[in-house]
Amino acid sequence: MSDDSQAPQAIVIGAGIVGLYTAYYLRQAGWRVQVIDHGEPGMGCSAGNAGALSTASVAPLGLPGVVRQAPRMLLDPDGPLSVPPHYWLAAAPWLLRFVRASSPEQVAAISHALKQLLAPAIQHHQQAMQDLGESALIQTTGQLHVYPDEKAAEKDSGGWALRRQHGMHIEKLNQEQIRDLEPQVGPHYRLGYFMPDQGMVVNPLRQAQVLAAGLAARGVDFVRDRVTALQAEGRRVTGVACTQGTHKADHIVVCAGAWSAGLLKGLGYRIPLETQRGYHLTLAHSGIELRRPVVAADRKIFATPMEPGLRLAGTVEFGGLERGPTARRVALLQKYGKLIFPDLNPAAKATSWMGHRPCLPDSLPILGPAQSFGGLWFNFGHGHLGLTLSAVSGELLARAMQGLPPAIGLAPYAPERFGAQAQALGRPQSH
Ligand SMILES: Cc1cc2nc3c(=O)[nH]c(=O)nc-3n(C[C@H](O)[C@H](O)[C@H](O)COP(=O)(O)OP(=O)(O)OC[C@H]3O[C@@H](n4cnc5c(N)ncnc54)[C@H](O)[C@@H]3O)c2cc1C
């Protein structure tokens, strides 16, 4: 390998899919990169997601009318959204911001900013996986969303209108056409929307492991430790303190998913990052063969054909980072799995999992340089789209860190949109 001892040096905090892609593009640019995580690469939220590469998801979660719909969802014990009573007070400030971000004007701007990130997403994944010799991890067989009827679909009409407005390719299907595409979808579902341009990752954990192994082989240093604080000298971040020692670098990138806001508190940042806990059930020998992700859109449950089996994933549960999983949320996946696929084998060997989606109230990530500290960079908060957006946001950030002209402007993703800059603001810092 060429001598890169003079190359710029970066520490990436977090070896989830976002941190790994960030490290990948920095290493491609010739930087010396250290990735620090207390766990194995990919074992955070990135381990168990639904694998969907949802490049048409230009609609934020908070759409106009969300205030009217939310109470009904919250009162339904089987509903896809759950805010347990003990967490109401903690969630309230985030929920208020969420509602504020759902005005028509805000939604138009958010949707545009999402589209900018989403448009090249599949191509980025394909190129990287090809580079690492694992092209087959990415499949582009489309995505099928199904509803029981028009009335159920009507609740999501705002999201579908936005997708159409942005020129997404959507085919409306009747029951027979749904069956033609996916014969094992049950009779409860009679209306579908097929998006042929969408993709999937057939094993998100293995994808993260492929990236980590490829990076290690190319000289990226993986450190197994927990970051306890970011260290600054004046207005420049210079390193990180970990449980077992400290590490110094010219540039520090925060990619710690749902834990990122906690890490930044010590520098004075107050970022409205909330975890939306999601669950999966992966069934080996399910008896169901799909060609693509099928989304039971009335229940917000994804069913994805994966290497380890059929994965049923979904639900949004507030409840913070500390509490353990709620068994009932997993049971719901089982219950509705059988409604979506009546042939589902009840004896299939199942593994269940809970992950922490890192969510900001406006459904956009925080991506780009810190204004208040030199040497500090952000790439976190990708919410429900973290797998989809990971490669694109990794590349965008790596470009910005090299001082290259940005492919798109990063202003919509800055933490300052929440008034979240470090409290004792000085002049903006050079990076
Ligand atoms: C049920 C479910 C289904 C989903 N389905 C999809 C989907 O189909 N498509 C899609 O695009 N997205 C999906 N997502 C969202 C996606 O999985 C996440 O947005 C994404 O994984 C976030 O990646 P990340 O790298 O930011 O975070 P993580 O994967 O959580 O990685 C963060 C890493 O930081 C490390 N870390 C945290 N604190 C510290 C510290 N102090 N020191 C050192 N290391 C630290 C953690 O150990 C972890 O490894 C889904 C999520 C869930 C829960």
PDBQT file of the ligand as one rigid body, heavy atoms in Angstrom, charges set to zero:
ROOT
HETATM    1  C1  LIG A 501     -37.453  -2.201  12.162  1.00  0.00    +0.000 C 
HETATM    2  C2  LIG A 501     -36.647  -1.283  11.299  1.00  0.00    +0.000 A 
HETATM    3  C3  LIG A 501     -36.772  -1.344   9.921  1.00  0.00    +0.000 A 
HETATM    4  C4  LIG A 501     -36.035  -0.488   9.105  1.00  0.00    +0.000 A 
HETATM    5  N1  LIG A 501     -36.133  -0.625   7.767  1.00  0.00    +0.000 NA
HETATM    6  C5  LIG A 501     -35.409   0.183   6.947  1.00  0.00    +0.000 A 
HETATM    7  C6  LIG A 501     -35.476   0.006   5.565  1.00  0.00    +0.000 A 
HETATM    8  O1  LIG A 501     -36.133  -0.894   5.056  1.00  0.00    +0.000 OA
HETATM    9  N2  LIG A 501     -34.771   0.859   4.762  1.00  0.00    +0.000 N 
HETATM   10  C7  LIG A 501     -34.015   1.861   5.283  1.00  0.00    +0.000 A 
HETATM   11  O2  LIG A 501     -33.438   2.636   4.520  1.00  0.00    +0.000 OA
HETATM   12  N3  LIG A 501     -33.897   2.022   6.616  1.00  0.00    +0.000 NA
HETATM   13  C8  LIG A 501     -34.575   1.207   7.468  1.00  0.00    +0.000 A 
HETATM   14  N4  LIG A 501     -34.489   1.344   8.821  1.00  0.00    +0.000 N 
HETATM   15  C9  LIG A 501     -33.665   2.435   9.359  1.00  0.00    +0.000 C 
HETATM   16  C10 LIG A 501     -32.184   2.093   9.368  1.00  0.00    +0.000 C 
HETATM   17  O3  LIG A 501     -31.978   0.782   9.851  1.00  0.00    +0.000 OA
HETATM   18  C11 LIG A 501     -31.420   3.088  10.246  1.00  0.00    +0.000 C 
HETATM   19  O4  LIG A 501     -31.735   4.404   9.876  1.00  0.00    +0.000 OA
HETATM   20  C12 LIG A 501     -29.925   2.903  10.088  1.00  0.00    +0.000 C 
HETATM   21  O5  LIG A 501     -29.562   1.574  10.380  1.00  0.00    +0.000 OA
HETATM   22  C13 LIG A 501     -29.146   3.849  10.988  1.00  0.00    +0.000 C 
HETATM   23  O6  LIG A 501     -27.783   3.575  10.780  1.00  0.00    +0.000 OA
HETATM   24  P1  LIG A 501     -26.686   4.279  11.650  1.00  0.00    +0.000 P 
HETATM   25  O7  LIG A 501     -25.377   3.799  11.165  1.00  0.00    +0.000 OA
HETATM   26  O8  LIG A 501     -26.949   5.732  11.699  1.00  0.00    +0.000 OA
HETATM   27  O9  LIG A 501     -26.978   3.750  13.146  1.00  0.00    +0.000 OA
HETATM   28  P2  LIG A 501     -26.590   2.379  13.847  1.00  0.00    +0.000 P 
HETATM   29  O10 LIG A 501     -26.670   1.237  12.913  1.00  0.00    +0.000 OA
HETATM   30  O11 LIG A 501     -27.404   2.287  15.082  1.00  0.00    +0.000 OA
HETATM   31  O12 LIG A 501     -25.065   2.568  14.196  1.00  0.00    +0.000 OA
HETATM   32  C14 LIG A 501     -24.643   3.426  15.210  1.00  0.00    +0.000 C 
HETATM   33  C15 LIG A 501     -23.399   2.803  15.822  1.00  0.00    +0.000 C 
HETATM   34  O13 LIG A 501     -22.845   3.718  16.762  1.00  0.00    +0.000 OA
HETATM   35  C16 LIG A 501     -22.327   2.978  17.820  1.00  0.00    +0.000 C 
HETATM   36  N5  LIG A 501     -22.219   3.843  18.982  1.00  0.00    +0.000 N 
HETATM   37  C17 LIG A 501     -23.210   4.508  19.627  1.00  0.00    +0.000 A 
HETATM   38  N6  LIG A 501     -22.711   5.208  20.658  1.00  0.00    +0.000 NA
HETATM   39  C18 LIG A 501     -21.376   4.978  20.660  1.00  0.00    +0.000 A 
HETATM   40  C19 LIG A 501     -20.322   5.405  21.512  1.00  0.00    +0.000 A 
HETATM   41  N7  LIG A 501     -20.539   6.229  22.551  1.00  0.00    +0.000 N 
HETATM   42  N8  LIG A 501     -19.071   4.971  21.243  1.00  0.00    +0.000 NA
HETATM   43  C20 LIG A 501     -18.816   4.138  20.199  1.00  0.00    +0.000 A 
HETATM   44  N9  LIG A 501     -19.797   3.705  19.377  1.00  0.00    +0.000 NA
HETATM   45  C21 LIG A 501     -21.057   4.122  19.610  1.00  0.00    +0.000 A 
HETATM   46  C22 LIG A 501     -23.340   1.860  18.017  1.00  0.00    +0.000 C 
HETATM   47  O14 LIG A 501     -22.769   0.765  18.724  1.00  0.00    +0.000 OA
HETATM   48  C23 LIG A 501     -23.710   1.522  16.589  1.00  0.00    +0.000 C 
HETATM   49  O15 LIG A 501     -22.928   0.475  16.069  1.00  0.00    +0.000 OA
HETATM   50  C24 LIG A 501     -35.183   0.487   9.684  1.00  0.00    +0.000 A 
HETATM   51  C25 LIG A 501     -35.048   0.537  11.066  1.00  0.00    +0.000 A 
HETATM   52  C26 LIG A 501     -35.758  -0.346  11.871  1.00  0.00    +0.000 A 
HETATM   53  C27 LIG A 501     -35.574  -0.295  13.348  1.00  0.00    +0.000 C 
ENDROOT
TORSDOF 0
